Amino acid sequence: QVIKCKAAVAWEAGKPLSIEDVEVAPPKAHEVRIKIIATAVCHTDAYTLSGADPEGSFPVILGHEGAGIVESVGEGVTKVKAGDTVIPLYIPQCGECKFCLNPKTNLCQKIRVTQGKGLMPDGTSRFTCKGKTILHYMGTSTFSEYTVVADISVAKIDPLAPLDKVCLLGCGISTGYGAAVNTAKVEPGSTCAVFGLGGVGLAAIMGCKVAGASRIIGVDINKDKFARAKEFGASECINPQDFSKPIQEVLIEMTDGGVDYSFECIGNVKVMRAALEACHKGWGVSVVVGVAASGEEISTRPFQLVTGRTWKGTAFGGWKSVESVPKLVSEYMSKKIKVDEFVTHNLSFNQINEAFELMHAGKSIRTVVKL
């Protein structure tokens, strides 16, 4: 059956979302229809809405940090059934492509082309509104009371997990945490610097702490974020605006030659350079976590790399999604990782535009919207 429900539709770039009545078609073969219970708002949603995203197409239902209950499944779906508690995944895990078969990456490419066009794997959409086709977003579209995803884009999780918290494991927390433990492989006793103390940066700090780093320096131009960063494990925080010299020089002096690991969690190419150059000669590793605007390029002097620094990037923290997200939920349930502490605001679905305003104003870490 077609389900009629509410969704926040982005009709065009740069305009607020509009709560509309939409029709959600039933799942086809190897698809899952999910009743979304809670979703969070991430900077990536705002990036696409702004019109700066080269893959952004409209009209679209945004959202990619969600959690819900399986309502129905299409033909051939075996991993989940109606009633299962799930998190939709913007990076799928088919288990068959050469990326899934390689332990070095989590970038499953099975449905990449259609997902990038805002379509389901068969090249069509499951959403209509006012007679118009509405596009999917990142394979998830969690800003809707019901959504349809590919069966390889869903993780079955502990039914006891609070969905208004674990929805955050669909993107930001997993990304920052995994950047530290999977991509950088932070070692016990090491010194780390995290640039950008938003949700992803705080998760990177948490990852450094879990990995046993002895010194974690938070870097942000908003000093209001320092207290929370220390709660997550930062040993000290610095504001680049307080110094007359480049922040990488400040960090090199503070750490006797530079940090062992640095993380850029903003998406600013100048900060990416600073993060690399703040690393220690001979072994320093810098991880690019933030997504820069389209067309941006990074630069540094090749000598920085010749003298033993490594520049890396990460997507979704390197987690192979279908198998890892349930484990992350278990780590949260057993209190190994923080999740609740990232939620600064809870809003109702019709207040979803306020969630974007709070984020742009720097007042929120994560706002959870209950559907």
C-alpha positions as CSV (number, residue, x, y, z in Angstrom):
1,Q,0.0,0.0,0.0
2,V,1.0,3.6,-0.6
3,I,1.4,5.4,2.7
4,K,0.4,9.0,3.1
5,C,2.4,10.9,5.7
6,K,4.2,14.1,6.6
7,A,7.7,15.0,5.3
8,A,9.9,18.1,5.3
9,V,10.4,18.8,1.6
10,A,13.2,21.0,0.2
11,W,11.5,22.4,-2.9
12,E,14.5,24.5,-3.9
13,A,18.0,25.5,-2.7
14,G,18.3,28.3,-0.1
15,K,14.7,28.1,1.0
16,P,13.4,26.7,4.4
17,L,12.0,23.2,4.4
18,S,8.2,22.8,4.0
19,I,6.2,20.3,5.9
20,E,4.0,18.6,3.3
21,D,1.7,15.6,2.8
22,V,3.6,13.1,0.7
23,E,2.9,9.6,-0.7
24,V,5.5,6.9,0.0
25,A,5.3,4.0,-2.4
26,P,5.7,0.4,-1.1
27,P,9.2,-1.1,-1.2
28,K,10.2,-2.9,-4.4
29,A,12.6,-6.0,-4.5
30,H,15.5,-5.6,-2.1
31,E,14.0,-2.4,-0.5
32,V,12.8,-1.6,3.0
33,R,10.2,0.9,4.1
34,I,10.9,2.4,7.5
35,K,8.8,4.4,10.0
36,I,11.2,7.1,11.1
37,I,10.9,7.8,14.9
38,A,13.7,10.3,15.3
39,T,16.2,12.2,13.1
40,A,19.0,14.7,13.7
41,V,20.1,17.6,11.6
42,C,23.7,17.5,10.3
43,H,25.8,20.2,8.6
44,T,25.7,18.0,5.4
45,D,21.9,18.6,5.2
46,A,22.5,22.3,5.4
47,Y,25.3,22.1,2.8
48,T,23.0,20.5,0.3
49,L,20.1,22.9,1.1
50,S,22.4,25.9,0.6
51,G,22.9,25.0,-3.0
52,A,26.7,24.5,-2.7
53,D,26.5,20.7,-3.1
54,P,27.4,19.7,-6.7
55,E,25.3,16.5,-6.2
56,G,22.4,18.5,-4.7
57,S,19.1,18.1,-6.7
58,F,15.6,19.4,-5.9
59,P,12.9,18.9,-4.9
60,V,14.2,16.5,-2.3
61,I,13.6,15.0,1.2
62,L,16.8,15.6,3.1
63,G,18.0,13.8,6.3
64,H,20.6,11.1,6.9
65,E,20.9,10.7,10.7
66,G,17.8,8.7,11.6
67,A,16.4,5.7,13.4
68,G,13.1,3.9,13.1
69,I,11.1,0.7,12.8
70,V,10.8,-1.5,9.7
71,E,7.2,-1.1,8.4
72,S,7.4,-3.5,5.4
73,V,10.0,-5.2,3.2
74,G,10.2,-5.9,-0.5
75,E,10.7,-9.2,-2.2
76,G,14.1,-10.9,-1.5
77,V,14.8,-9.0,1.7
78,T,16.2,-11.4,4.3
79,K,18.3,-9.4,6.8
80,V,15.4,-7.4,8.3
81,K,11.7,-7.9,8.8
82,A,8.7,-5.7,9.8
83,G,9.0,-4.6,13.4
84,D,12.8,-4.6,13.5
85,T,14.6,-1.5,14.9
86,V,17.0,0.0,12.4
87,I,19.3,2.8,11.4
88,P,19.3,3.8,7.7
89,L,22.8,4.0,6.3
90,Y,24.1,6.6,3.8
91,I,27.1,4.4,3.1
92,P,25.7,0.9,2.4
93,Q,27.5,-2.4,2.8
94,C,26.5,-4.9,0.0
95,G,29.2,-7.4,1.1
96,E,29.9,-8.3,-2.6
97,C,31.6,-5.4,-4.4
98,K,35.4,-5.1,-4.4
99,F,35.2,-2.3,-1.9
100,C,33.2,-4.4,0.6
101,L,35.6,-7.3,0.0
102,N,38.6,-5.1,0.8
103,P,39.3,-4.6,4.6
104,K,41.0,-1.3,3.9
105,T,37.8,0.6,3.0
106,N,34.1,1.0,3.8
107,L,33.1,2.8,0.6
108,C,30.6,0.3,-0.9
109,Q,29.9,1.4,-4.5
110,K,27.0,-0.9,-5.3
111,I,24.3,1.8,-5.5
112,R,26.6,4.9,-5.6
113,V,25.5,6.1,-9.0
114,T,21.8,6.1,-8.4
115,Q,22.1,7.3,-4.8
116,G,24.1,10.3,-6.1
117,K,21.2,11.2,-8.4
118,G,18.6,11.0,-5.6
119,L,17.1,7.8,-6.9
120,M,16.5,4.2,-5.7
121,P,18.7,1.5,-7.3
122,D,16.2,0.9,-10.1
123,G,16.5,4.6,-11.1
124,T,13.1,5.7,-9.7
125,S,11.8,7.5,-6.6
126,R,9.3,6.3,-3.9
127,F,8.2,9.8,-3.0
128,T,5.6,12.0,-4.6
129,C,4.1,15.2,-3.4
130,K,1.4,17.3,-5.1
131,G,1.7,15.1,-8.2
132,K,5.5,15.7,-8.4
133,T,8.3,13.2,-8.0
134,I,10.4,14.0,-4.9
135,L,14.0,12.9,-4.9
136,H,15.7,10.7,-2.2
137,Y,18.8,12.0,-0.3
138,M,22.0,10.1,0.5
139,G,20.0,6.9,0.2
140,T,18.2,7.6,3.4
141,S,15.8,10.7,3.4
142,T,15.1,10.6,7.1
143,F,13.1,13.9,7.2
144,S,10.0,11.9,6.5
145,E,7.6,9.9,8.7
146,Y,8.2,7.0,6.3
147,T,11.1,6.4,4.0
148,V,12.3,3.7,1.6
149,V,15.9,2.5,1.5
150,A,17.9,-0.2,-0.2
151,D,18.2,-3.4,1.9
152,I,22.0,-3.0,1.9
153,S,21.5,0.5,3.5
154,V,20.0,-0.6,6.8
155,A,21.5,-1.8,10.1
156,K,19.4,-3.8,12.5
157,I,20.1,-2.7,16.0
158,D,19.2,-3.5,19.6
159,P,15.4,-2.9,20.0
160,L,16.0,-1.5,23.5
161,A,18.2,1.4,22.2
162,P,16.5,4.8,22.6
163,L,16.0,5.9,19.0
164,D,16.1,9.6,19.8
165,K,19.7,9.1,20.8
166,V,21.1,6.4,18.6
167,C,19.9,8.1,15.4
168,L,23.1,10.2,15.8
169,L,25.2,7.0,15.1
170,G,23.9,7.3,11.5
171,C,26.5,10.0,10.8
172,G,28.3,12.5,13.0
173,I,29.3,10.5,16.1
174,S,30.4,7.5,14.1
175,T,32.4,9.6,11.7
176,G,34.4,11.5,14.3
177,Y,34.9,8.5,16.6
178,G,35.9,6.2,13.7
179,A,38.3,8.9,12.3
180,A,40.3,8.4,15.5
181,V,40.1,4.7,16.2
182,N,39.9,3.3,12.6
183,T,41.5,5.8,10.2
184,A,44.2,7.4,12.4
185,K,44.5,4.3,14.7
186,V,45.5,6.6,17.6
187,E,47.9,4.9,19.9
188,P,48.0,5.0,23.7
189,G,50.1,7.8,25.1
190,S,49.9,9.9,22.0
191,T,49.2,13.6,21.6
192,C,46.3,14.7,19.4
193,A,44.8,18.0,18.1
194,V,41.2,18.3,17.0
195,F,40.3,21.3,14.8
196,G,36.6,22.2,15.0
197,L,34.6,21.3,18.2
198,G,31.2,20.6,16.7
199,G,29.5,17.2,16.9
200,V,32.1,15.5,14.7
201,G,35.1,17.1,16.5
202,L,33.7,16.1,19.9
203,A,33.3,12.5,18.6
204,A,36.9,12.6,17.4
205,I,38.0,13.7,20.9
206,M,36.0,10.9,22.4
207,G,37.7,8.5,20.0
208,C,41.2,9.8,20.9
209,K,40.4,9.3,24.6
210,V,39.0,5.8,24.1
211,A,42.2,4.9,22.2
212,G,44.3,6.1,25.1
213,A,45.7,9.4,23.9
214,S,47.4,11.2,26.8
215,R,47.0,14.8,25.5
216,I,44.1,16.0,23.4
217,I,44.1,19.7,22.3
218,G,40.8,21.1,21.0
219,V,41.1,24.0,18.5
220,D,38.2,26.3,17.8
221,I,37.5,30.1,17.3
222,N,34.4,29.8,19.5
223,K,35.5,29.5,23.1
224,D,32.0,28.7,24.2
225,K,32.7,25.2,23.0
226,F,35.7,24.6,25.2
227,A,33.9,23.5,28.4
228,R,32.0,20.8,26.5
229,A,35.1,19.6,24.7
230,K,36.8,19.1,28.0
231,E,33.8,17.0,29.2
232,F,34.5,14.8,26.2
233,G,38.1,14.4,27.0
234,A,40.1,17.4,25.7
235,S,43.0,18.2,28.1
236,E,43.1,21.8,26.9
237,C,41.6,24.1,24.3
238,I,43.0,26.9,22.3
239,N,41.5,29.7,20.1
240,P,43.6,30.5,17.0
241,Q,42.4,34.2,17.2
242,D,44.3,34.5,20.5
243,F,47.7,34.2,18.8
244,S,49.6,36.5,16.4
245,K,51.3,33.5,14.6
246,P,49.8,30.6,12.6
247,I,48.1,28.0,14.8
248,Q,50.3,25.2,13.5
249,E,53.4,27.1,14.9
250,V,51.6,27.4,18.3
251,L,50.9,23.7,18.4
252,I,54.4,22.8,17.4
253,E,55.8,24.9,20.3
254,M,53.2,23.5,22.8
255,T,54.0,19.9,21.9
256,D,57.8,19.8,21.4
257,G,57.7,19.4,17.7
258,G,54.1,18.8,16.8
259,V,51.2,16.4,17.5
260,D,51.1,12.7,16.7
261,Y,47.6,12.9,15.2
262,S,45.4,15.8,14.0
263,F,41.9,15.9,12.8
264,E,40.2,18.5,10.7
265,C,36.5,18.4,11.5
266,I,35.3,21.7,9.8
267,G,35.7,21.4,6.0
268,N,38.0,24.4,5.7
269,V,40.9,23.9,3.3
270,K,43.1,26.4,5.1
271,V,42.5,24.6,8.4
272,M,43.3,21.3,6.7
273,R,46.7,22.7,5.9
274,A,47.2,23.9,9.4
275,A,46.2,20.5,10.8
276,L,48.8,18.7,8.6
277,E,51.6,21.2,9.4
278,A,50.9,20.9,13.1
279,C,51.9,17.2,12.9
280,H,55.2,16.0,14.2
281,K,58.0,15.4,11.6
282,G,58.7,11.8,10.9
283,W,55.4,10.2,12.0
284,G,52.6,12.7,12.3
285,V,49.3,11.7,10.8
286,S,46.5,14.2,9.8
287,V,43.0,13.1,9.0
288,V,40.6,15.2,6.9
289,V,37.2,14.6,8.3
290,G,35.3,17.8,7.3
291,V,33.8,18.0,3.8
292,A,35.0,21.1,1.9
293,A,32.8,23.0,-0.5
294,S,32.8,21.9,-4.1
295,G,35.8,22.9,-6.2
296,E,38.0,23.6,-3.2
297,E,41.7,22.4,-3.3
298,I,44.2,21.6,-0.5
299,S,47.8,22.8,-0.6
300,T,51.0,22.4,1.5
301,R,54.7,22.4,0.7
302,P,55.6,18.9,-0.5
303,F,58.5,19.0,2.0
304,Q,55.8,18.5,4.8
305,L,55.2,15.0,3.3
306,V,58.7,14.3,2.3
307,T,59.7,14.8,6.0
308,G,57.4,12.0,7.1
309,R,53.9,13.4,7.7
310,T,50.9,11.5,6.3
311,W,47.6,13.1,5.0
312,K,44.6,10.8,5.2
313,G,40.8,11.2,4.7
314,T,37.9,9.3,6.1
315,A,34.2,8.8,5.3
316,F,31.8,7.6,8.0
317,G,34.8,7.0,10.2
318,G,35.9,4.0,8.1
319,W,33.1,1.8,9.6
320,K,31.7,-1.0,7.4
321,S,28.2,0.2,8.1
322,V,25.9,-2.8,8.2
323,E,28.2,-4.8,10.6
324,S,29.6,-1.9,12.6
325,V,26.6,0.3,13.4
326,P,24.9,-2.4,15.6
327,K,28.2,-2.7,17.5
328,L,28.4,1.0,18.0
329,V,24.9,0.9,19.4
330,S,26.0,-1.8,21.8
331,E,29.1,0.2,22.8
332,Y,26.7,3.1,23.6
333,M,24.3,0.8,25.6
334,S,27.3,-0.5,27.6
335,K,28.5,3.1,28.2
336,K,31.8,2.8,26.3
337,I,30.9,5.7,24.1
338,K,28.8,8.8,24.8
339,V,25.8,9.7,22.7
340,D,23.3,11.4,25.0
341,E,25.8,14.2,25.7
342,F,25.8,15.3,22.0
343,V,22.0,16.1,22.1
344,T,21.6,19.8,23.0
345,H,18.1,20.3,21.7
346,N,14.9,18.3,21.1
347,L,12.3,19.7,18.7
348,S,9.0,18.5,17.1
349,F,8.9,17.8,13.4
350,N,7.1,21.1,12.6
351,Q,10.1,22.9,14.2
352,I,12.6,21.4,11.9
353,N,13.7,24.7,10.4
354,E,14.6,25.9,13.9
355,A,17.1,23.0,14.1
356,F,18.9,24.5,11.1
357,E,18.9,28.0,12.7
358,L,20.3,26.6,16.0
359,M,23.1,24.9,14.0
360,H,24.0,28.0,11.9
361,A,24.0,30.1,15.1
362,G,26.5,27.7,16.7
363,K,24.1,27.1,19.6
364,S,23.6,23.4,19.1
365,I,25.8,20.3,18.9
366,R,23.0,18.1,17.7
367,T,19.2,18.8,17.6
368,V,17.0,15.7,17.5
369,V,13.7,16.0,15.8
370,K,11.0,13.5,16.8
371,L,8.6,12.5,14.1
